[in-house]
């Protein structure tokens, strides 16, 4: 087992790394030009950490997220998630691994337009083999956790951009993943709604104790996390820790607890 980790705030304590990447390389062919998107990148992220990845367009931020999460396959290097290497996994095993241990938030929401908010949130649970009745109860609890219990039956087109992104957040957390990957989660939102979504993500990071990796161009978003990783030309250029990040640990509860409470309060109503 790896003993790698990330230094604590005192510089001595080692927090176990939930994400370990070493020598990761990825290139693409763009016509006659070979683009080296990642150039032997090394990176460790601690369990429960919220990390923002920043850098100019084309620096490799989204490619890094895709390779670390297994959405794309690195050309070379090692990627270990929760002590398990995802390099060389079959597509089927990697898909299952993502469904059980990861959640995703995208700028474009990626919600199914013909499904209700509840049905959209249920999807990753059903993919993971959860029974429909339990998936429905957990989805309702997740929507309640993000403040959308009253929007459960609405379709995406009937909701605002901020509400749609909250549905995406609920979907990313409904299976209680170890890691949540977010690619420009506030990129399509106005500044006020962006702050509301980041307030929510910070609170959930504190209360649910999951690891969040955010790709963003927005300095205001990046400052809300524990650490900022700056990339340039496919490499980590610098890292910095954020001082004074919010402690919202007194707010919220785990999805399972919410689901149990929801089930109790609605017993006999069907």
C-alpha positions as CSV (number, residue, x, y, z in Angstrom):
1,X,0.0,0.0,0.0
2,X,1.2,3.5,-0.8
3,X,2.4,5.7,2.0
4,X,2.2,8.9,0.0
5,X,0.2,11.8,1.2
6,X,-0.2,15.5,1.4
7,X,1.3,17.7,4.1
8,X,-1.1,19.1,6.7
9,X,-1.3,22.7,7.7
10,X,1.6,22.3,10.1
11,X,3.9,20.9,7.4
12,X,4.4,17.7,9.3
13,X,1.2,15.6,9.3
14,X,0.7,13.5,6.3
15,X,-2.9,13.2,5.1
16,X,-3.4,10.0,3.0
17,X,-3.6,10.7,-0.7
18,X,-6.8,9.5,-2.3
19,X,-5.5,10.5,-5.8
20,X,-1.9,9.7,-6.8
21,X,-0.7,10.5,-10.3
22,X,2.9,10.1,-11.4
23,X,4.5,10.6,-14.8
24,X,1.1,11.0,-16.5
25,X,1.4,11.8,-20.2
26,X,-1.3,12.3,-22.8
27,X,-1.0,13.5,-26.4
28,X,-3.5,14.1,-29.3
29,X,-3.1,14.3,-33.0
30,X,-4.5,17.5,-34.4
31,X,-4.1,17.2,-38.1
32,X,-0.3,17.1,-38.8
33,X,0.5,18.4,-35.3
34,X,0.9,16.3,-32.2
35,X,-0.3,18.1,-29.1
36,X,1.3,17.1,-25.8
37,X,-1.5,17.8,-23.4
38,X,0.1,16.3,-20.3
39,X,3.9,16.0,-20.0
40,X,4.8,13.6,-17.3
41,X,2.7,15.2,-14.6
42,X,2.9,14.3,-10.9
43,X,0.1,15.1,-8.5
44,X,-1.2,13.9,-5.1
45,X,-4.6,15.0,-3.6
46,X,-5.6,14.2,-0.1
47,X,-8.8,12.6,1.1
48,X,-11.4,15.2,1.9
49,X,-9.4,18.0,0.1
50,X,-11.1,20.5,-2.2
51,X,-8.5,21.4,-4.9
52,X,-8.9,23.9,-7.7
53,X,-7.0,23.4,-11.0
54,X,-6.3,26.7,-12.9
55,X,-4.4,27.8,-15.9
56,X,-4.8,29.3,-19.4
57,X,-7.0,27.6,-22.0
58,X,-5.2,24.7,-23.6
59,X,-2.9,24.1,-20.6
60,X,-4.3,20.6,-20.0
61,X,-6.7,21.2,-17.1
62,X,-9.7,19.2,-18.6
63,X,-7.4,16.6,-20.0
64,X,-6.0,16.1,-16.5
65,X,-9.4,15.7,-15.0
66,X,-10.5,13.3,-17.7
67,X,-7.4,11.1,-17.3
68,X,-7.5,11.1,-13.5
69,X,-11.2,10.2,-13.5
70,X,-10.8,7.5,-16.1
71,X,-13.0,9.2,-18.7
72,X,-9.9,9.2,-20.9
73,X,-6.9,6.9,-20.9
74,X,-3.4,8.3,-20.3
75,X,-0.7,7.3,-22.7
76,X,1.8,6.7,-20.0
77,X,2.2,7.0,-16.2
78,X,0.4,5.7,-13.1
79,X,-2.9,6.8,-11.7
80,X,-4.0,5.4,-8.4
81,X,-7.5,6.1,-6.9
82,X,-8.2,5.0,-3.4
83,X,-5.3,2.6,-3.6
84,X,-6.3,1.0,-6.9
85,X,-4.6,1.6,-10.2
86,X,-7.0,2.6,-13.0
87,X,-4.3,2.2,-15.6
88,X,-5.0,-0.8,-17.8
89,X,-8.5,-1.3,-16.4
90,X,-11.0,-2.6,-19.0
91,X,-13.6,-0.1,-20.1
92,X,-16.3,-2.1,-18.3
93,X,-14.5,-2.2,-15.0
94,X,-13.5,1.5,-15.3
95,X,-17.1,2.4,-15.9
96,X,-18.2,0.5,-12.9
97,X,-15.4,2.0,-10.8
98,X,-16.6,5.5,-11.7
99,X,-20.2,4.7,-11.0
100,X,-19.5,3.4,-7.5
101,X,-16.7,5.8,-6.4
102,X,-17.0,9.1,-8.4
103,X,-19.4,11.9,-9.1
104,X,-19.2,14.5,-11.9
105,X,-20.4,18.1,-12.3
106,X,-20.2,19.7,-15.7
107,X,-20.6,23.3,-16.9
108,X,-23.3,22.2,-19.4
109,X,-25.2,20.3,-16.7
110,X,-25.6,17.2,-18.9
111,X,-29.2,16.5,-17.7
112,X,-31.6,14.4,-19.7
113,X,-34.2,16.8,-20.9
114,X,-37.1,14.3,-20.9
115,X,-36.5,13.2,-17.3
116,X,-37.6,14.9,-14.1
117,X,-35.0,16.2,-11.6
118,X,-35.5,13.1,-9.5
119,X,-35.1,10.8,-12.5
120,X,-31.9,12.5,-13.5
121,X,-30.5,12.1,-10.0
122,X,-31.5,8.4,-9.9
123,X,-29.4,7.6,-13.1
124,X,-26.0,6.9,-11.5
125,X,-27.6,4.7,-8.8
126,X,-29.4,2.6,-11.4
127,X,-26.2,2.2,-13.4
128,X,-24.5,1.0,-10.2
129,X,-27.3,-1.6,-9.8
130,X,-29.3,0.0,-7.0
131,X,-32.9,-1.1,-6.9
132,X,-35.3,1.5,-8.3
133,X,-37.3,2.0,-5.1
134,X,-34.1,2.7,-3.1
135,X,-32.7,4.8,-5.9
136,X,-35.8,7.0,-5.9
137,X,-35.7,7.5,-2.1
138,X,-32.0,8.4,-2.2
139,X,-32.5,10.8,-5.2
140,X,-35.3,12.7,-3.3
141,X,-33.0,12.9,-0.2
142,X,-30.2,14.3,-2.4
143,X,-32.5,16.9,-3.9
144,X,-33.6,17.9,-0.4
145,X,-30.0,18.3,0.6
146,X,-29.3,20.8,-2.2
147,X,-32.5,22.7,-1.5
148,X,-34.6,21.4,-4.4
149,X,-37.2,19.2,-2.8
150,X,-39.9,21.3,-4.3
151,X,-38.5,20.9,-7.8
152,X,-38.3,17.1,-7.8
153,X,-40.9,16.6,-10.5
154,X,-39.8,19.3,-12.8
155,X,-37.8,18.8,-16.0
156,X,-34.6,20.8,-16.7
157,X,-36.4,23.2,-19.1
158,X,-38.7,24.2,-16.3
159,X,-35.8,25.2,-14.0
160,X,-33.3,28.1,-13.9
161,X,-29.6,27.6,-14.6
162,X,-28.7,27.6,-10.9
163,X,-31.4,25.0,-10.2
164,X,-30.2,22.8,-13.0
165,X,-26.7,22.9,-11.6
166,X,-28.0,22.0,-8.1
167,X,-29.6,19.0,-9.7
168,X,-26.2,18.1,-11.2
169,X,-24.6,18.5,-7.8
170,X,-27.3,16.2,-6.2
171,X,-26.7,13.7,-9.0
172,X,-22.9,13.8,-8.4
173,X,-23.3,13.1,-4.7
174,X,-26.3,10.7,-4.6
175,X,-24.1,7.6,-4.5
176,X,-21.8,9.1,-1.8
177,X,-18.7,9.0,-4.0
178,X,-15.2,9.3,-2.6
179,X,-14.3,11.9,-5.3
180,X,-16.3,14.6,-7.1
181,X,-14.9,16.0,-10.3
182,X,-16.2,19.4,-11.5
183,X,-15.3,20.9,-14.8
184,X,-16.1,24.6,-14.8
185,X,-19.1,24.0,-12.4
186,X,-20.0,27.8,-12.4
187,X,-18.9,28.7,-15.9
188,X,-22.4,29.1,-17.3
189,X,-23.8,31.0,-14.2
190,X,-23.9,34.7,-13.2
191,X,-21.8,35.8,-10.3
192,X,-24.5,35.6,-7.7
193,X,-25.6,32.1,-8.7
194,X,-22.0,31.1,-9.0
195,X,-21.4,32.1,-5.3
196,X,-24.5,30.2,-4.3
197,X,-23.3,27.0,-6.0
198,X,-19.8,27.4,-4.5
199,X,-21.4,27.9,-1.0
200,X,-23.2,24.6,-1.6
201,X,-20.1,22.8,-2.8
202,X,-18.0,24.1,0.1
203,X,-20.7,23.1,2.6
204,X,-21.0,19.6,1.1
205,X,-17.2,19.2,1.1
206,X,-17.1,19.9,4.8
207,X,-20.1,17.8,5.8
208,X,-19.9,14.9,3.4
209,X,-16.0,14.7,3.7
210,X,-15.6,13.9,0.0
211,X,-12.7,15.0,-2.2
212,X,-13.5,17.7,-4.7
213,X,-11.3,18.5,-7.8
214,X,-12.5,21.6,-9.6
215,X,-11.3,22.9,-13.0
216,X,-11.9,26.6,-13.2
217,X,-10.9,29.9,-14.8
218,X,-12.5,31.9,-12.0
219,X,-10.1,33.1,-9.1
220,X,-13.1,33.6,-6.8
221,X,-14.1,29.9,-7.2
222,X,-10.5,28.7,-6.8
223,X,-10.1,30.6,-3.5
224,X,-12.9,28.7,-1.9
225,X,-10.9,25.4,-1.9
226,X,-8.0,24.2,0.3
227,X,-5.4,24.4,-2.5
228,X,-4.9,25.9,-6.0
229,X,-2.9,24.0,-8.6
230,X,-1.8,26.1,-11.5
231,X,-1.0,24.4,-14.8
232,X,0.9,25.6,-17.9
233,X,1.7,23.7,-21.1
234,X,0.7,20.3,-19.7
235,X,2.7,20.6,-16.4
236,X,2.1,21.8,-12.8
237,X,3.6,25.2,-12.7
238,X,2.9,26.0,-9.0
239,X,0.7,25.1,-6.0
240,X,-0.6,27.3,-3.2
241,X,-2.7,26.7,-0.1
242,X,-5.7,28.9,0.6
243,X,-5.9,30.5,4.1
244,X,-9.2,31.0,5.8
245,X,-11.4,28.6,3.9
246,X,-14.9,28.4,5.4
247,X,-15.7,25.9,8.1
248,X,-19.3,24.9,7.5
249,X,-19.1,21.6,9.3
250,X,-22.2,22.3,11.4
251,X,-24.5,22.3,8.4
252,X,-26.0,19.4,6.6
253,X,-26.2,15.6,7.0
254,X,-25.2,12.5,5.0
255,X,-27.5,11.4,2.2
256,X,-28.3,8.0,3.9
257,X,-29.5,9.8,7.0
258,X,-31.6,12.2,4.9
259,X,-33.1,9.3,3.0
260,X,-34.1,7.5,6.2
261,X,-35.7,10.7,7.5
262,X,-37.5,11.2,4.2
263,X,-38.8,7.6,4.2
264,X,-40.0,8.0,7.8
265,X,-41.8,11.3,7.2
266,X,-43.5,10.0,4.1
267,X,-44.5,6.5,5.4
268,X,-48.1,5.7,4.6
269,X,-48.5,8.6,2.1
270,X,-48.3,6.4,-1.0
